[in-house]
Amino acid sequence: MKADHSNDAASEERVDLRALDPDLDPGAEERFVSAVMSRVARAGVRPSIPTDPLYGLWSLPRPLLIAASCIALVAIGAAVGALRPRDAAPATVAAATGVPRVFLATGATRP
């Protein structure tokens, strides 16, 4: 069922499409092309790499950062403790055999 609009005054008026006419404004094409090219140029640029060594940590919650810092300090302390020499090997044969220091004195210190 079709509606009959033959007597309607609005249907007899033409729609004004001059705003869509590309030849109406001679600078419109250049403005359009430059706007599109500026967007394309910005889209192809890679974002710069941040130089902050702690980049990304600042977005973490503060308690998590404190806990991670404590764990890192404990791990560094354990690594340094493991690198420290335990019991050094004896420097002389007398020290290796267990001779007391009193008997190792030089002749100048003997009575």
C-alpha positions as CSV (number, residue, x, y, z in Angstrom):
1,M,0.0,0.0,0.0
2,K,1.5,3.3,-1.2
3,A,0.9,6.7,0.3
4,D,-0.3,9.2,-2.2
5,H,1.7,12.4,-1.9
6,S,0.8,13.9,-5.2
7,N,-1.1,16.8,-3.5
8,D,1.6,17.5,-1.0
9,A,3.4,20.8,-1.5
10,A,6.7,19.7,0.1
11,S,7.1,16.9,-2.5
12,E,7.1,19.4,-5.3
13,E,10.1,21.4,-3.9
14,R,13.4,20.3,-5.0
15,V,16.1,19.4,-2.5
16,D,19.0,21.8,-2.5
17,L,22.2,19.8,-3.1
18,R,24.5,22.8,-3.9
19,A,26.5,22.2,-0.6
20,L,27.6,18.8,-2.0
21,D,28.8,20.3,-5.4
22,P,32.6,19.9,-5.6
23,D,33.0,22.6,-8.2
24,L,31.2,25.2,-6.1
25,D,34.3,26.0,-3.9
26,P,37.6,25.7,-5.8
27,G,39.7,25.4,-2.6
28,A,37.7,22.6,-1.1
29,E,39.6,19.9,-2.9
30,E,43.0,21.2,-1.7
31,R,41.7,21.5,1.9
32,F,40.3,18.0,1.8
33,V,43.5,16.5,0.4
34,S,45.8,18.4,2.8
35,A,43.6,17.3,5.8
36,V,43.7,13.7,4.7
37,M,47.5,13.8,4.0
38,S,48.2,15.3,7.4
39,R,46.2,12.5,9.1
40,V,48.0,9.9,7.1
41,A,51.4,11.4,7.9
42,R,50.6,11.3,11.6
43,A,49.4,7.7,11.4
44,G,52.7,6.5,9.9
45,V,55.0,8.0,12.6
46,R,56.2,5.5,15.2
47,P,55.9,6.8,18.8
48,S,59.2,7.6,20.4
49,I,60.7,5.1,22.8
50,P,60.8,6.5,26.4
51,T,64.3,6.9,27.8
52,D,63.2,6.5,31.4
53,P,64.7,3.2,32.7
54,L,61.7,2.8,35.1
55,Y,59.1,3.5,32.4
56,G,56.0,1.6,33.1
57,L,56.7,1.1,36.8
58,W,55.1,4.4,37.7
59,S,51.7,3.1,36.6
60,L,51.8,0.2,39.2
61,P,50.2,0.6,42.6
62,R,52.6,1.9,45.3
63,P,52.3,-1.2,47.6
64,L,53.3,-3.4,44.7
65,L,56.3,-1.3,44.0
66,I,57.4,-1.4,47.6
67,A,57.1,-5.2,47.7
68,A,59.0,-5.6,44.5
69,S,61.7,-3.3,45.8
70,C,62.1,-5.3,49.0
71,I,62.3,-8.6,47.0
72,A,64.9,-7.0,44.7
73,L,67.0,-5.8,47.7
74,V,66.9,-9.3,49.3
75,A,67.9,-10.9,46.0
76,I,70.8,-8.5,45.5
77,G,71.9,-9.1,49.1
78,A,71.8,-12.8,48.6
79,A,73.8,-12.6,45.4
80,V,76.5,-10.4,47.1
81,G,76.6,-12.7,50.1
82,A,77.1,-15.7,47.8
83,L,80.0,-14.0,46.0
84,R,81.8,-13.3,49.3
85,P,84.6,-15.8,49.9
86,R,83.8,-18.2,52.7
87,D,87.0,-19.5,54.4
88,A,90.0,-18.5,52.4
89,A,92.6,-21.2,51.8
90,P,95.7,-21.1,54.0
91,A,98.4,-18.8,52.8
92,T,101.4,-21.0,54.0
93,V,102.1,-24.6,54.7
94,A,102.4,-23.8,58.4
95,A,98.9,-22.4,58.5
96,A,97.6,-25.3,56.5
97,T,99.1,-27.8,59.1
98,G,97.8,-25.9,62.0
99,V,101.0,-24.5,63.5
100,P,100.2,-21.8,66.1
101,R,101.2,-18.2,65.3
102,V,103.4,-18.1,68.4
103,F,105.8,-20.6,66.8
104,L,105.8,-18.7,63.5
105,A,107.3,-15.5,65.0
106,T,110.5,-14.3,63.4
107,G,113.9,-14.3,65.2
108,A,113.6,-10.6,65.9
109,T,110.7,-11.0,68.1
110,R,111.9,-14.0,70.1
111,P,113.2,-13.4,73.6
